[in-house]
Amino acid sequence: MSLIAKDTGGEGSFTPVPPGTHLARCYRIIDLGTQKSEYQGQIKHLRKIMVQFEVHSEDETGNPLRTFKGEPMSISKSYTLSLAEKATLRKDLQSWRGRDFTAEELRGFELKNILGQWAMLSIAKSIGNNGKEYTNIMSVGQVPASMKKAGLPGGINSVALFSLEEPDLNIYETLGKNLQEKIALSPEWQSIQKKPKITFAVKGGIEDMADDIPF
């Protein structure tokens, strides 16, 4: 099982997380495969991933942010799978871990290292080209030392990584219909339909790390 970011040079009804700064835990990474994107008339085909967080925070009245089921709200952000200098994934990971990547790390960084890790998410609303309002993760930062010292809450969701290199169909079946359909459009998914299925599961976060770098 592996999902590695490199410097290559170059659903359903739910209540959205309110704008603000929130404590959150990364619990799932989803390989979306190569997706078609269009920006300012330019069409590109880029390998994409989605990083999902469970939010442990309170609303303006001091009540815990929860779904109607009483579970932590969740929010996700999609990235191009790249650690190129201007890549958003690289920017967010460096802000999250509190330092730049080394040259060695840029040659291949295991994204499973961020599973189970805590972060501070800056969340804001924006209007898309279709006129709809969206809630987006604007930045990902480190958890303040004082908050860590006071004690972080326990994680709720099991951590999981879905990779199209070794697809776990048990994880795939837990994804929403729209997300499954998006993955199914990728050439990577279409290719593996002709190959034997390999099952894997991520059972935990990362091992102890040196200093204060979370991953």
C-alpha positions as CSV (number, residue, x, y, z in Angstrom):
1,M,0.0,0.0,0.0
2,S,1.4,3.3,-1.0
3,L,0.4,6.8,-2.1
4,I,3.3,9.1,-2.6
5,A,3.5,12.8,-3.5
6,K,6.5,14.0,-5.4
7,D,8.0,17.2,-6.7
8,T,7.4,16.6,-10.4
9,G,8.3,20.2,-11.4
10,G,5.6,21.4,-12.7
11,E,-23.0,13.9,-1.4
12,G,-25.9,13.7,0.0
13,S,-27.5,16.3,2.3
14,F,-25.3,17.6,5.1
15,T,-24.6,20.6,7.2
16,P,-21.4,22.4,6.2
17,V,-18.7,23.3,8.7
18,P,-19.1,27.0,9.6
19,P,-16.4,29.5,8.6
20,G,-13.6,30.0,11.1
21,T,-10.6,28.2,12.6
22,H,-11.3,24.7,13.7
23,L,-9.3,21.8,15.3
24,A,-9.5,18.8,13.0
25,R,-8.1,15.3,12.5
26,C,-7.1,13.8,9.2
27,Y,-8.9,10.4,8.9
28,R,-9.0,9.5,5.3
29,I,-7.1,10.0,2.0
30,I,-8.7,9.1,-1.3
31,D,-6.9,8.6,-4.6
32,L,-9.2,10.1,-7.3
33,G,-7.0,9.0,-10.2
34,T,-6.3,11.2,-13.2
35,Q,-9.1,13.8,-13.5
36,K,-10.0,16.3,-16.3
37,S,-9.9,19.9,-15.2
38,E,-10.5,23.2,-17.0
39,Y,-9.2,26.6,-16.0
40,Q,-9.4,29.7,-18.1
41,G,-10.0,27.7,-21.2
42,Q,-7.1,25.3,-20.6
43,I,-7.9,21.6,-20.2
44,K,-5.5,19.4,-18.2
45,H,-5.5,15.9,-17.0
46,L,-4.0,15.7,-13.5
47,R,-3.7,13.0,-10.8
48,K,-5.9,14.1,-7.9
49,I,-6.4,13.1,-4.3
50,M,-8.9,14.1,-1.6
51,V,-7.9,14.6,2.1
52,Q,-10.8,14.3,4.6
53,F,-10.9,15.7,8.1
54,E,-13.2,15.2,11.1
55,V,-13.8,18.5,12.9
56,H,-13.6,18.8,16.7
57,S,-14.7,22.4,17.4
58,E,-17.6,24.5,18.7
59,D,-20.1,26.8,17.1
60,E,-20.6,30.5,18.1
61,T,-22.8,29.5,21.0
62,G,-20.2,27.1,22.4
63,N,-22.0,23.9,21.3
64,P,-20.0,21.1,19.8
65,L,-20.1,20.9,16.0
66,R,-22.0,17.7,15.2
67,T,-24.0,16.1,12.5
68,F,-27.7,15.2,13.1
69,K,-26.3,11.7,14.0
70,G,-24.2,13.2,16.8
71,E,-20.9,12.6,14.9
72,P,-18.1,15.1,14.2
73,M,-18.7,17.1,11.1
74,S,-16.3,16.4,8.2
75,I,-14.7,18.5,5.5
76,S,-12.4,17.6,2.6
77,K,-10.0,19.3,0.2
78,S,-8.9,18.0,-3.2
79,Y,-5.3,18.4,-4.4
80,T,-3.2,17.7,-7.4
81,L,-0.9,14.9,-6.4
82,S,2.3,16.9,-6.7
83,L,4.9,18.5,-4.5
84,A,6.0,21.0,-7.2
85,E,7.1,24.3,-5.8
86,K,3.8,26.0,-6.5
87,A,1.6,23.0,-5.7
88,T,-1.2,23.7,-3.1
89,L,-0.5,20.3,-1.5
90,R,3.1,21.2,-0.8
91,K,2.1,24.6,0.6
92,D,-0.5,23.1,2.9
93,L,1.7,20.2,4.1
94,Q,4.6,22.6,4.8
95,S,2.3,24.9,6.8
96,W,0.9,21.9,8.7
97,R,4.2,20.4,9.6
98,G,5.9,23.7,10.3
99,R,8.9,23.4,8.0
100,D,9.8,22.9,4.4
101,F,10.4,19.6,2.8
102,T,14.0,18.3,2.4
103,A,15.3,17.5,-1.0
104,E,15.1,13.8,-0.1
105,E,11.4,14.1,1.0
106,L,10.6,15.9,-2.3
107,R,11.7,12.8,-4.2
108,G,8.8,10.9,-2.5
109,F,6.7,11.6,0.5
110,E,4.3,8.9,1.9
111,L,0.9,10.6,2.3
112,K,-0.1,7.9,4.9
113,N,2.1,9.9,7.3
114,I,-0.6,12.5,7.7
115,L,-3.4,10.0,8.7
116,G,-4.5,10.5,12.3
117,Q,-2.7,13.8,12.5
118,W,-4.3,16.9,14.0
119,A,-4.4,20.3,12.4
120,M,-6.0,23.8,12.6
121,L,-8.1,24.4,9.5
122,S,-9.0,27.9,8.3
123,I,-12.4,27.5,6.7
124,A,-14.3,30.1,4.6
125,K,-17.3,30.3,2.2
126,S,-17.0,31.1,-1.4
127,I,-19.3,31.3,-4.5
128,G,-18.5,28.9,-7.3
129,N,-18.8,29.6,-11.1
130,N,-22.2,27.8,-11.0
131,G,-23.5,30.4,-8.4
132,K,-23.6,27.9,-5.6
133,E,-22.1,28.6,-2.2
134,Y,-19.3,26.3,-1.0
135,T,-17.4,25.9,2.2
136,N,-13.6,25.5,1.6
137,I,-10.5,24.8,3.5
138,M,-8.4,27.8,2.9
139,S,-5.3,26.8,4.9
140,V,-4.0,24.0,7.1
141,G,-1.8,24.8,10.1
142,Q,-0.2,23.4,13.2
143,V,-2.1,22.9,16.4
144,P,-0.8,25.4,19.1
145,A,1.4,23.9,21.7
146,S,-1.0,25.1,24.5
147,M,-3.8,23.2,22.9
148,K,-1.7,20.1,22.7
149,K,-0.6,20.5,26.3
150,A,-4.3,20.8,27.4
151,G,-5.0,17.5,25.7
152,L,-6.5,16.7,22.3
153,P,-9.8,14.8,22.0
154,G,-10.0,11.2,20.8
155,G,-10.4,10.6,17.1
156,I,-13.8,9.1,16.0
157,N,-13.4,7.8,12.5
158,S,-11.0,5.0,11.6
159,V,-8.1,6.1,9.5
160,A,-8.1,4.8,5.9
161,L,-6.2,5.3,2.7
162,F,-7.7,4.4,-0.7
163,S,-5.1,4.0,-3.4
164,L,-5.7,3.1,-7.0
165,E,-2.3,1.4,-6.9
166,E,-3.8,-1.3,-4.6
167,P,-7.5,-0.6,-4.3
168,D,-9.4,-1.8,-1.2
169,L,-13.0,-2.3,-2.4
170,N,-14.2,-2.3,1.2
171,I,-13.1,1.3,1.5
172,Y,-14.4,2.1,-1.9
173,E,-17.9,0.9,-0.9
174,T,-17.9,3.4,2.0
175,L,-17.6,6.4,-0.3
176,G,-20.5,8.4,-1.6
177,K,-22.0,7.6,-4.9
178,N,-20.8,10.8,-6.6
179,L,-17.2,10.2,-5.3
180,Q,-17.4,6.6,-6.6
181,E,-18.5,7.8,-10.0
182,K,-15.7,10.4,-10.1
183,I,-13.1,7.7,-9.4
184,A,-14.7,5.3,-11.9
185,L,-14.1,7.8,-14.7
186,S,-10.3,7.8,-14.1
187,P,-8.1,5.7,-16.5
188,E,-6.5,4.1,-13.4
189,W,-9.8,2.7,-12.2
190,Q,-10.8,1.5,-15.7
191,S,-7.4,-0.2,-16.0
192,I,-7.6,-2.1,-12.7
193,Q,-11.0,-3.6,-13.6
194,K,-9.1,-5.9,-15.9
195,K,-6.7,-7.0,-13.1
196,P,-7.0,-9.1,-10.0
197,K,-8.2,-7.1,-7.0
198,I,-5.8,-6.6,-4.0
199,T,-7.2,-5.7,-0.6
200,F,-5.3,-3.7,2.0
201,A,-6.2,-1.6,5.0
202,V,-4.6,1.2,6.9
203,K,-4.9,0.4,10.7
204,G,-3.3,3.4,12.3
205,G,-1.5,6.7,12.0
206,I,2.3,7.2,11.9
207,E,5.0,6.1,14.2
208,D,6.6,8.5,16.7
209,M,8.3,11.4,14.9
210,A,11.3,13.5,16.0
211,D,11.0,16.9,17.4
212,D,7.7,18.7,16.9
213,I,7.2,17.8,13.3
214,P,4.0,15.9,13.1
215,F,4.9,13.9,10.0
